[in-house]
């Protein structure tokens, strides 16, 4: 069985996208479907390549039982558009960068992560980097909702069992 490959994308890959990767990894493990997925996260900019997630993101995630300290920042590369089934952008800027760099035959793979949580009535996961701890908690709330919605969407589409 071919794995569903998911890439979570934000700007620097040290706050939102590694948080999303960690939350989704925890969810699919709890649901017993982790063997059906290959997941990763990346940034549209190379600001933090090789860096661990922001310590505030790590602390907030760990408070919810999500371990992300082992993750390291990387930049989106051209091969990601072919390799991944879903490239889930955290905001308008990242979506625009991805869609503009993406070959036409793969544009359908680029989506907003929060489109899987329409009840939140927002499309962008706000960048918590310059804010306080509340911003990281808010990101976690949004990412948890979108992760559940994404997994449910895949189930309803018959992509996972």
GISUL-V392841 format. One record per residue. N is the residue number from 0. RES is the residue in one letter. SS is DSSP state (hx for helix, st for strand, lp for the rest). PHI is phi in whole degrees, 0 to 359 (* if undefined). D_LAST is the distance of its C-alpha to the last C-alpha in whole Angstrom. Layout:
n:res:ss:phi:d_last
N:RES:SS:PHI:D_LAST
N:RES:SS:PHI:D_LAST
This chain:
n:res:ss:phi:d_last
0:X:lp:*:12
1:X:lp:281:13
2:X:lp:285:12
3:X:st:275:12
4:X:st:256:16
5:X:st:235:17
6:X:st:241:21
7:X:st:267:22
8:X:st:229:26
9:X:st:229:29
10:X:lp:282:32
11:X:lp:255:33
12:X:lp:64:30
13:X:lp:231:31
14:X:lp:234:30
15:X:hx:289:28
16:X:hx:290:25
17:X:hx:292:25
18:X:hx:297:25
19:X:hx:298:22
20:X:hx:301:20
21:X:hx:295:21
22:X:hx:296:20
23:X:hx:293:16
24:X:hx:300:16
25:X:hx:296:17
26:X:hx:298:14
27:X:hx:291:12
28:X:hx:291:14
29:X:hx:299:14
30:X:lp:276:10
31:X:lp:73:10
32:X:lp:240:8
33:X:hx:299:11
34:X:hx:288:11
35:X:hx:265:9
36:X:st:231:12
37:X:st:231:16
38:X:st:234:17
39:X:st:202:21
40:X:st:220:24
41:X:st:203:27
42:X:st:245:30
43:X:lp:280:32
44:X:lp:239:35
45:X:lp:263:36
46:X:lp:300:38
47:X:lp:232:36
48:X:lp:302:35
49:X:lp:85:35
50:X:lp:273:35
51:X:lp:288:33
52:X:lp:302:32
53:X:lp:311:34
54:X:hx:301:35
55:X:hx:292:35
56:X:hx:293:31
57:X:hx:300:31
58:X:hx:296:33
59:X:hx:297:31
60:X:hx:297:27
61:X:hx:299:28
62:X:lp:298:30
63:X:lp:248:26
64:X:lp:79:25
65:X:lp:248:24
66:X:lp:264:26
67:X:lp:234:26
68:X:lp:296:30
69:X:lp:281:29
70:X:lp:286:28
71:X:lp:227:30
72:X:lp:293:31
73:X:lp:213:31
74:X:st:262:32
75:X:lp:301:29
76:X:lp:241:30
77:X:hx:303:30
78:X:hx:296:28
79:X:hx:299:25
80:X:hx:295:25
81:X:hx:276:24
82:X:hx:288:22
83:X:lp:261:20
84:X:lp:275:17
85:X:st:223:18
86:X:st:242:21
87:X:st:258:21
88:X:st:275:25
89:X:lp:273:27
90:X:lp:204:30
91:X:hx:300:32
92:X:hx:299:34
93:X:hx:293:31
94:X:hx:300:29
95:X:hx:298:32
96:X:hx:298:33
97:X:hx:296:30
98:X:hx:294:30
99:X:hx:287:34
100:X:hx:273:33
101:X:lp:282:30
102:X:lp:299:30
103:X:hx:308:30
104:X:hx:289:27
105:X:hx:242:25
106:X:hx:302:26
107:X:hx:295:23
108:X:hx:277:21
109:X:st:273:23
110:X:st:217:23
111:X:st:278:24
112:X:hx:299:21
113:X:hx:287:23
114:X:hx:296:22
115:X:hx:270:19
116:X:lp:224:21
117:X:hx:297:23
118:X:hx:295:25
119:X:hx:286:26
120:X:lp:61:28
121:X:lp:222:29
122:X:lp:251:28
123:X:lp:247:29
124:X:lp:276:28
125:X:lp:291:32
126:X:lp:284:33
127:X:lp:273:34
128:X:lp:306:37
129:X:lp:265:40
130:X:lp:253:39
131:X:lp:268:39
132:X:hx:299:37
133:X:hx:303:36
134:X:hx:299:34
135:X:hx:289:32
136:X:hx:293:31
137:X:hx:297:30
138:X:hx:301:28
139:X:hx:300:26
140:X:hx:303:25
141:X:hx:293:25
142:X:hx:293:22
143:X:hx:297:20
144:X:hx:296:20
145:X:hx:293:19
146:X:hx:298:16
147:X:hx:297:15
148:X:hx:295:15
149:X:hx:297:14
150:X:hx:297:10
151:X:hx:298:11
152:X:hx:300:12
153:X:hx:295:9
154:X:hx:295:6
155:X:hx:296:9
156:X:lp:278:10
157:X:lp:77:7
158:X:lp:281:7
159:X:lp:227:4
160:X:lp:256:0
